[in-house]
Amino acid sequence: MATNAPSQDTEGENYNTIPARHLGVQTRKKLALWLNPPRVGGTNWEELADEMGFEYIEIENFKMKDSPMYEVLHVWSLKENATIGHLIEMLKGIERFDVLEEIQSSLAKDVSKYRERSSSPMPVQVPEVSPSNYPNLPTTSELHGITLQDDPEGVHKELFDAYICYCKQDRDFVLKMVERLEREQSGPGGRRLKLCIDDRDLIPGTAYLTVTAELIENRCKRMVVVLSPEFLTSPECDFQTKYAMSLSPGAKKQRLIPVMYKQIEVPQLLRFVTVIDYVKEELKSWFWVRLAKALSRP
């Protein structure tokens, strides 16, 4: 079937080198518009999500969203190997050439903007403001020296047993968690657990979302999600949870540990993960031992 789908090597650059996170709003909206509706005898967002590697239970959760395709794109584009070229190939694979034609114009604009940003030379500095004239200007890399115990040169990075995802209204519970897990409970061989707490461990002035993504993916073995009514309205907690979930689809690596601190309905995204209950009084005597054991696993 003939199509005007974007070329994979337009202007000498393969689309497989362009991260999918650079897809623009208009392109995402068009993909959602064309792939959200059921298609009799054809394919829609569900087949594309399957091609992207999402599991059945994840796709079932996406169905609960107002715009499943938009949500699928958001989560998938966070993955390291997600590229625009890969998306084009998957759309061809499910034979949605009509969608490729619809997004051709907006996709070309996205690629053009990406190339323009990538090829733009650094602005020329006049001698008066050259960094060499100001030896005290910051030179630390964005992801070096992001925690209090980090090496600013990036040689030795501070590592943690768990990142604690919580909203500020639940800080008292997090302080109790620190008391019980870092000072009282022990990990393997008597080693005390080490938690990553934003308010305590992060260096001020860093790019918050970038830094927390780095911590969740590369510095922390697991992430504890403190569930409460306030959690449900926190954009930061929503981002962190979805990002951690994208790193471990289907909870295969037992990376996420949801803790029910205040009674709420468990979010759809976490319903297939075992929740540790702190609400029920009869379960509290087992709570800290169970949580410490979960965080102590290799």
SEMILUM-792073 format. One record per residue (C-alpha): residue number from 1; x, y, z; residue in three letters. Coordinates in nm, 2 decimals, decimal comma. Layout:
+-----+--------+--------+--------+---------+
| num |     c1 |     c2 |     c3 | residuo |
+-----+--------+--------+--------+---------+
| NUM |      X |      Y |      Z |     ALA |
...
+-----+--------+--------+--------+---------+
This chain:
+-----+--------+--------+--------+---------+
| num |     c1 |     c2 |     c3 | residuo |
+-----+--------+--------+--------+---------+
|   1 |   0,00 |   0,00 |   0,00 |     MET |
|   2 |   0,14 |   0,33 |  -0,10 |     ALA |
|   3 |   0,19 |   0,60 |   0,16 |     THR |
|   4 |   0,36 |   0,93 |   0,22 |     ASN |
|   5 |   0,50 |   0,81 |   0,56 |     ALA |
|   6 |   0,80 |   1,00 |   0,68 |     PRO |
|   7 |   1,13 |   0,87 |   0,54 |     SER |
|   8 |   1,37 |   0,70 |   0,79 |     GLN |
|   9 |   1,67 |   0,88 |   0,65 |     ASP |
|  10 |   1,54 |   1,23 |   0,56 |     THR |
|  11 |   1,82 |   1,49 |   0,55 |     GLU |
|  12 |   2,08 |   1,22 |   0,62 |     GLY |
|  13 |   1,97 |   1,15 |   0,98 |     GLU |
|  14 |   1,79 |   0,83 |   1,07 |     ASN |
|  15 |   1,47 |   0,88 |   1,27 |     TYR |
|  16 |   1,59 |   0,61 |   1,51 |     ASN |
|  17 |   1,83 |   0,85 |   1,66 |     THR |
|  18 |   1,55 |   1,10 |   1,77 |     ILE |
|  19 |   1,41 |   1,03 |   2,11 |     PRO |
|  20 |   1,03 |   0,99 |   2,12 |     ALA |
|  21 |   1,00 |   1,24 |   2,40 |     ARG |
|  22 |   1,05 |   1,51 |   2,13 |     HIS |
|  23 |   0,71 |   1,43 |   1,98 |     LEU |
|  24 |   0,51 |   1,76 |   1,99 |     GLY |
|  25 |   0,17 |   1,81 |   2,14 |     VAL |
|  26 |  -0,01 |   1,83 |   1,80 |     GLN |
|  27 |   0,15 |   1,49 |   1,69 |     THR |
|  28 |   0,04 |   1,33 |   2,02 |     ARG |
|  29 |  -0,31 |   1,47 |   1,98 |     LYS |
|  30 |  -0,35 |   1,34 |   1,63 |     LYS |
|  31 |  -0,22 |   0,99 |   1,73 |     LEU |
|  32 |  -0,48 |   0,99 |   2,01 |     ALA |
|  33 |  -0,75 |   1,11 |   1,78 |     LEU |
|  34 |  -0,69 |   0,84 |   1,53 |     TRP |
|  35 |  -0,59 |   0,55 |   1,75 |     LEU |
|  36 |  -0,82 |   0,59 |   2,05 |     ASN |
|  37 |  -1,15 |   0,48 |   1,88 |     PRO |
|  38 |  -1,22 |   0,10 |   1,83 |     PRO |
|  39 |  -1,17 |   0,00 |   1,47 |     ARG |
|  40 |  -1,39 |  -0,28 |   1,33 |     VAL |
|  41 |  -1,16 |  -0,53 |   1,16 |     GLY |
|  42 |  -0,86 |  -0,32 |   1,22 |     GLY |
|  43 |  -0,61 |  -0,20 |   1,48 |     THR |
|  44 |  -0,60 |   0,08 |   1,73 |     ASN |
|  45 |  -0,40 |   0,19 |   2,03 |     TRP |
|  46 |  -0,42 |  -0,15 |   2,20 |     GLU |
|  47 |  -0,22 |  -0,32 |   1,92 |     GLU |
|  48 |   0,03 |  -0,04 |   1,92 |     LEU |
|  49 |   0,07 |  -0,07 |   2,30 |     ALA |
|  50 |   0,13 |  -0,44 |   2,26 |     ASP |
|  51 |   0,40 |  -0,36 |   2,00 |     GLU |
|  52 |   0,56 |  -0,12 |   2,25 |     MET |
|  53 |   0,60 |  -0,41 |   2,49 |     GLY |
|  54 |   0,33 |  -0,33 |   2,74 |     PHE |
|  55 |   0,17 |  -0,63 |   2,92 |     GLU |
|  56 |  -0,19 |  -0,72 |   2,93 |     TYR |
|  57 |  -0,26 |  -0,58 |   3,28 |     ILE |
|  58 |  -0,09 |  -0,25 |   3,18 |     GLU |
|  59 |  -0,31 |  -0,22 |   2,87 |     ILE |
|  60 |  -0,62 |  -0,30 |   3,08 |     GLU |
|  61 |  -0,52 |  -0,01 |   3,31 |     ASN |
|  62 |  -0,46 |   0,22 |   3,02 |     PHE |
|  63 |  -0,83 |   0,15 |   2,92 |     LYS |
|  64 |  -0,94 |   0,34 |   3,23 |     MET |
|  65 |  -0,79 |   0,67 |   3,11 |     LYS |
|  66 |  -0,98 |   0,94 |   2,92 |     ASP |
|  67 |  -0,73 |   0,91 |   2,64 |     SER |
|  68 |  -0,55 |   0,57 |   2,64 |     PRO |
|  69 |  -0,33 |   0,65 |   2,34 |     MET |
|  70 |  -0,20 |   0,98 |   2,49 |     TYR |
|  71 |  -0,12 |   0,80 |   2,82 |     GLU |
|  72 |   0,05 |   0,51 |   2,64 |     VAL |
|  73 |   0,27 |   0,77 |   2,45 |     LEU |
|  74 |   0,36 |   0,95 |   2,77 |     HIS |
|  75 |   0,48 |   0,63 |   2,95 |     VAL |
|  76 |   0,65 |   0,48 |   2,64 |     TRP |
|  77 |   0,83 |   0,79 |   2,55 |     SER |
|  78 |   1,01 |   0,79 |   2,89 |     LEU |
|  79 |   1,18 |   0,46 |   2,79 |     LYS |
|  80 |   1,55 |   0,48 |   2,69 |     GLU |
|  81 |   1,50 |   0,30 |   2,35 |     ASN |
|  82 |   1,18 |   0,49 |   2,25 |     ALA |
|  83 |   1,25 |   0,68 |   1,93 |     THR |
|  84 |   1,04 |   0,84 |   1,66 |     ILE |
|  85 |   1,18 |   0,59 |   1,40 |     GLY |
|  86 |   1,07 |   0,30 |   1,62 |     HIS |
|  87 |   0,72 |   0,45 |   1,64 |     LEU |
|  88 |   0,70 |   0,48 |   1,27 |     ILE |
|  89 |   0,80 |   0,12 |   1,22 |     GLU |
|  90 |   0,54 |   0,00 |   1,47 |     MET |
|  91 |   0,27 |   0,20 |   1,30 |     LEU |
|  92 |   0,37 |   0,03 |   0,98 |     LYS |
|  93 |   0,37 |  -0,30 |   1,16 |     GLY |
|  94 |   0,00 |  -0,27 |   1,26 |     ILE |
|  95 |  -0,08 |  -0,14 |   0,91 |     GLU |
|  96 |  -0,19 |   0,21 |   1,02 |     ARG |
|  97 |  -0,06 |   0,39 |   0,71 |     PHE |
|  98 |  -0,36 |   0,62 |   0,73 |     ASP |
|  99 |  -0,23 |   0,75 |   1,07 |     VAL |
| 100 |   0,12 |   0,79 |   0,93 |     LEU |
| 101 |  -0,02 |   1,02 |   0,66 |     GLU |
| 102 |  -0,22 |   1,22 |   0,91 |     GLU |
| 103 |   0,08 |   1,29 |   1,14 |     ILE |
| 104 |   0,33 |   1,35 |   0,85 |     GLN |
| 105 |   0,31 |   1,73 |   0,87 |     SER |
| 106 |   0,32 |   1,77 |   1,24 |     SER |
| 107 |   0,59 |   1,50 |   1,28 |     LEU |
| 108 |   0,81 |   1,68 |   1,02 |     ALA |
| 109 |   0,78 |   1,99 |   1,24 |     LYS |
| 110 |   0,88 |   1,80 |   1,55 |     ASP |
| 111 |   1,19 |   1,65 |   1,37 |     VAL |
| 112 |   1,28 |   1,99 |   1,23 |     SER |
| 113 |   1,26 |   2,15 |   1,58 |     LYS |
| 114 |   1,47 |   1,87 |   1,73 |     TYR |
| 115 |   1,74 |   1,91 |   1,46 |     ARG |
| 116 |   1,74 |   2,29 |   1,49 |     GLU |
| 117 |   1,80 |   2,26 |   1,87 |     ARG |
| 118 |   2,07 |   1,99 |   1,82 |     SER |
| 119 |   2,26 |   2,18 |   1,56 |     SER |
| 120 |   2,24 |   2,53 |   1,71 |     SER |
| 121 |   2,59 |   2,64 |   1,81 |     PRO |
| 122 |   2,65 |   2,76 |   2,16 |     MET |
| 123 |   2,61 |   3,14 |   2,18 |     PRO |
| 124 |   2,93 |   3,33 |   2,15 |     VAL |
| 125 |   3,04 |   3,50 |   2,47 |     GLN |
| 126 |   3,21 |   3,83 |   2,48 |     VAL |
| 127 |   3,54 |   3,83 |   2,68 |     PRO |
| 128 |   3,38 |   4,02 |   2,97 |     GLU |
| 129 |   3,15 |   3,73 |   3,05 |     VAL |
| 130 |   3,37 |   3,44 |   2,96 |     SER |
| 131 |   3,37 |   3,16 |   3,22 |     PRO |
| 132 |   3,75 |   3,17 |   3,23 |     SER |
| 133 |   3,72 |   3,52 |   3,38 |     ASN |
| 134 |   3,49 |   3,39 |   3,65 |     TYR |
| 135 |   3,65 |   3,08 |   3,81 |     PRO |
| 136 |   3,37 |   3,06 |   4,07 |     ASN |
| 137 |   3,09 |   3,00 |   3,82 |     LEU |
| 138 |   2,92 |   2,66 |   3,86 |     PRO |
| 139 |   3,08 |   2,37 |   3,66 |     THR |
| 140 |   2,90 |   2,07 |   3,82 |     THR |
| 141 |   2,72 |   1,85 |   3,57 |     SER |
| 142 |   2,34 |   1,83 |   3,60 |     GLU |
| 143 |   2,35 |   1,48 |   3,74 |     LEU |
| 144 |   2,67 |   1,51 |   3,95 |     HIS |
| 145 |   2,65 |   1,62 |   4,31 |     GLY |
| 146 |   2,27 |   1,59 |   4,33 |     ILE |
| 147 |   2,26 |   1,45 |   4,69 |     THR |
| 148 |   2,43 |   1,56 |   5,01 |     LEU |
| 149 |   2,68 |   1,27 |   5,01 |     GLN |
| 150 |   2,74 |   1,27 |   4,63 |     ASP |
| 151 |   3,09 |   1,33 |   4,48 |     ASP |
| 152 |   3,05 |   1,66 |   4,28 |     PRO |
| 153 |   3,29 |   1,51 |   4,01 |     GLU |
| 154 |   3,06 |   1,21 |   3,96 |     GLY |
| 155 |   3,32 |   0,95 |   4,05 |     VAL |
| 156 |   3,14 |   0,81 |   4,35 |     HIS |
| 157 |   2,76 |   0,83 |   4,34 |     LYS |
| 158 |   2,54 |   0,79 |   4,65 |     GLU |
| 159 |   2,32 |   0,48 |   4,63 |     LEU |
| 160 |   2,01 |   0,40 |   4,82 |     PHE |
| 161 |   1,79 |   0,10 |   4,91 |     ASP |
| 162 |   1,47 |   0,29 |   4,82 |     ALA |
| 163 |   1,34 |   0,62 |   4,69 |     TYR |
| 164 |   1,04 |   0,74 |   4,90 |     ILE |
| 165 |   0,76 |   0,89 |   4,68 |     CYS |
| 166 |   0,54 |   1,10 |   4,90 |     TYR |
| 167 |   0,35 |   1,43 |   4,92 |     CYS |
| 168 |   0,45 |   1,69 |   5,17 |     LYS |
| 169 |   0,13 |   1,65 |   5,38 |     GLN |
| 170 |   0,25 |   1,29 |   5,47 |     ASP |
| 171 |   0,60 |   1,40 |   5,58 |     ARG |
| 172 |   0,54 |   1,29 |   5,94 |     ASP |
| 173 |   0,48 |   0,93 |   5,83 |     PHE |
| 174 |   0,80 |   0,95 |   5,63 |     VAL |
| 175 |   0,99 |   1,07 |   5,93 |     LEU |
| 176 |   0,86 |   0,77 |   6,12 |     LYS |
| 177 |   0,97 |   0,55 |   5,83 |     MET |
| 178 |   1,32 |   0,69 |   5,87 |     VAL |
| 179 |   1,32 |   0,62 |   6,24 |     GLU |
| 180 |   1,20 |   0,26 |   6,20 |     ARG |
| 181 |   1,39 |   0,15 |   5,89 |     LEU |
| 182 |   1,72 |   0,35 |   5,90 |     GLU |
| 183 |   1,78 |   0,34 |   6,28 |     ARG |
| 184 |   1,60 |   0,03 |   6,41 |     GLU |
| 185 |   1,54 |  -0,22 |   6,13 |     GLN |
| 186 |   1,84 |  -0,39 |   5,96 |     SER |
| 187 |   1,90 |  -0,52 |   5,62 |     GLY |
| 188 |   2,11 |  -0,82 |   5,52 |     PRO |
| 189 |   2,41 |  -0,89 |   5,75 |     GLY |
| 190 |   2,29 |  -0,63 |   6,00 |     GLY |
| 191 |   2,32 |  -0,34 |   5,75 |     ARG |
| 192 |   2,08 |  -0,06 |   5,81 |     ARG |
| 193 |   1,86 |   0,04 |   5,53 |     LEU |
| 194 |   1,93 |   0,37 |   5,34 |     LYS |
| 195 |   1,63 |   0,57 |   5,21 |     LEU |
| 196 |   1,63 |   0,86 |   4,97 |     CYS |
| 197 |   1,41 |   1,14 |   5,10 |     ILE |
| 198 |   1,38 |   1,45 |   4,88 |     ASP |
| 199 |   1,35 |   1,70 |   5,16 |     ASP |
| 200 |   1,66 |   1,56 |   5,34 |     ARG |
| 201 |   1,89 |   1,42 |   5,07 |     ASP |
| 202 |   1,86 |   1,64 |   4,76 |     LEU |
| 203 |   2,09 |   1,94 |   4,69 |     ILE |
| 204 |   1,88 |   2,26 |   4,64 |     PRO |
| 205 |   1,89 |   2,42 |   4,30 |     GLY |
| 206 |   1,88 |   2,11 |   4,09 |     THR |
| 207 |   1,62 |   2,03 |   3,81 |     ALA |
| 208 |   1,37 |   1,84 |   4,02 |     TYR |
| 209 |   1,21 |   1,60 |   3,77 |     LEU |
| 210 |   1,54 |   1,52 |   3,60 |     THR |
| 211 |   1,71 |   1,45 |   3,93 |     VAL |
| 212 |   1,44 |   1,24 |   4,07 |     THR |
| 213 |   1,42 |   1,03 |   3,75 |     ALA |
| 214 |   1,80 |   0,97 |   3,78 |     GLU |
| 215 |   1,76 |   0,87 |   4,14 |     LEU |
| 216 |   1,47 |   0,63 |   4,07 |     ILE |
| 217 |   1,63 |   0,47 |   3,77 |     GLU |
| 218 |   2,00 |   0,45 |   3,86 |     ASN |
| 219 |   2,05 |   0,52 |   4,23 |     ARG |
| 220 |   1,77 |   0,34 |   4,42 |     CYS |
| 221 |   1,69 |  -0,03 |   4,41 |     LYS |
| 222 |   1,32 |   0,02 |   4,48 |     ARG |
| 223 |   1,06 |   0,29 |   4,53 |     MET |
| 224 |   0,81 |   0,31 |   4,82 |     VAL |
| 225 |   0,49 |   0,48 |   4,72 |     VAL |
| 226 |   0,31 |   0,64 |   5,01 |     VAL |
| 227 |  -0,06 |   0,63 |   4,93 |     LEU |
| 228 |  -0,30 |   0,89 |   5,06 |     SER |
| 229 |  -0,57 |   1,13 |   4,93 |     PRO |
| 230 |  -0,30 |   1,39 |   4,88 |     GLU |
| 231 |  -0,09 |   1,15 |   4,68 |     PHE |
| 232 |  -0,37 |   1,13 |   4,42 |     LEU |
| 233 |  -0,35 |   1,51 |   4,35 |     THR |
| 234 |   0,03 |   1,54 |   4,34 |     SER |
| 235 |   0,17 |   1,58 |   3,98 |     PRO |
| 236 |   0,52 |   1,50 |   4,11 |     GLU |
| 237 |   0,41 |   1,17 |   4,27 |     CYS |
| 238 |   0,21 |   1,09 |   3,95 |     ASP |
| 239 |   0,53 |   1,14 |   3,74 |     PHE |
| 240 |   0,75 |   0,94 |   3,97 |     GLN |
| 241 |   0,51 |   0,65 |   3,99 |     THR |
| 242 |   0,46 |   0,63 |   3,61 |     LYS |
| 243 |   0,83 |   0,66 |   3,55 |     TYR |
| 244 |   0,92 |   0,38 |   3,80 |     ALA |
| 245 |   0,65 |   0,16 |   3,64 |     MET |
| 246 |   0,79 |   0,22 |   3,30 |     SER |
| 247 |   1,13 |   0,08 |   3,42 |     LEU |
| 248 |   0,97 |  -0,24 |   3,54 |     SER |
| 249 |   0,66 |  -0,32 |   3,33 |     PRO |
| 250 |   0,42 |  -0,57 |   3,51 |     GLY |
| 251 |   0,62 |  -0,53 |   3,83 |     ALA |
| 252 |   0,85 |  -0,81 |   3,72 |     LYS |
| 253 |   1,14 |  -0,68 |   3,93 |     LYS |
| 254 |   0,93 |  -0,59 |   4,23 |     GLN |
| 255 |   1,06 |  -0,24 |   4,20 |     ARG |
| 256 |   0,75 |  -0,06 |   4,34 |     LEU |
| 257 |   0,62 |  -0,11 |   4,69 |     ILE |
| 258 |   0,29 |   0,07 |   4,76 |     PRO |
| 259 |   0,22 |   0,16 |   5,12 |     VAL |
| 260 |  -0,14 |   0,24 |   5,22 |     MET |
| 261 |  -0,09 |   0,52 |   5,47 |     TYR |
| 262 |  -0,44 |   0,67 |   5,45 |     LYS |
| 263 |  -0,74 |   0,48 |   5,32 |     GLN |
| 264 |  -0,80 |   0,55 |   4,94 |     ILE |
| 265 |  -0,89 |   0,34 |   4,64 |     GLU |
| 266 |  -0,57 |   0,20 |   4,50 |     VAL |
| 267 |  -0,49 |   0,38 |   4,17 |     PRO |
| 268 |  -0,54 |   0,16 |   3,86 |     GLN |
| 269 |  -0,17 |   0,16 |   3,77 |     LEU |
| 270 |  -0,09 |  -0,01 |   4,11 |     LEU |
| 271 |  -0,37 |  -0,26 |   4,14 |     ARG |
| 272 |  -0,17 |  -0,55 |   4,03 |     PHE |
| 273 |   0,11 |  -0,48 |   4,29 |     VAL |
| 274 |   0,08 |  -0,61 |   4,65 |     THR |
| 275 |   0,00 |  -0,31 |   4,89 |     VAL |
| 276 |   0,13 |  -0,30 |   5,24 |     ILE |
| 277 |  -0,15 |  -0,18 |   5,47 |     ASP |
| 278 |  -0,07 |   0,07 |   5,75 |     TYR |
| 279 |  -0,44 |   0,17 |   5,80 |     VAL |
| 280 |  -0,57 |  -0,14 |   5,97 |     LYS |
| 281 |  -0,47 |  -0,15 |   6,33 |     GLU |
| 282 |  -0,45 |  -0,53 |   6,34 |     GLU |
| 283 |  -0,18 |  -0,53 |   6,07 |     LEU |
| 284 |   0,05 |  -0,26 |   6,21 |     LYS |
| 285 |   0,24 |  -0,50 |   6,42 |     SER |
| 286 |   0,36 |  -0,67 |   6,11 |     TRP |
| 287 |   0,40 |  -0,37 |   5,89 |     PHE |
| 288 |   0,76 |  -0,26 |   5,96 |     TRP |
| 289 |   0,90 |  -0,61 |   5,94 |     VAL |
| 290 |   0,73 |  -0,67 |   5,61 |     ARG |
| 291 |   0,84 |  -0,34 |   5,46 |     LEU |
| 292 |   1,20 |  -0,39 |   5,58 |     ALA |
| 293 |   1,21 |  -0,74 |   5,44 |     LYS |
| 294 |   1,08 |  -0,61 |   5,10 |     ALA |
| 295 |   1,35 |  -0,34 |   5,09 |     LEU |
| 296 |   1,63 |  -0,57 |   5,19 |     SER |
| 297 |   1,59 |  -0,81 |   4,90 |     ARG |
| 298 |   1,87 |  -0,81 |   4,64 |     PRO |
+-----+--------+--------+--------+---------+
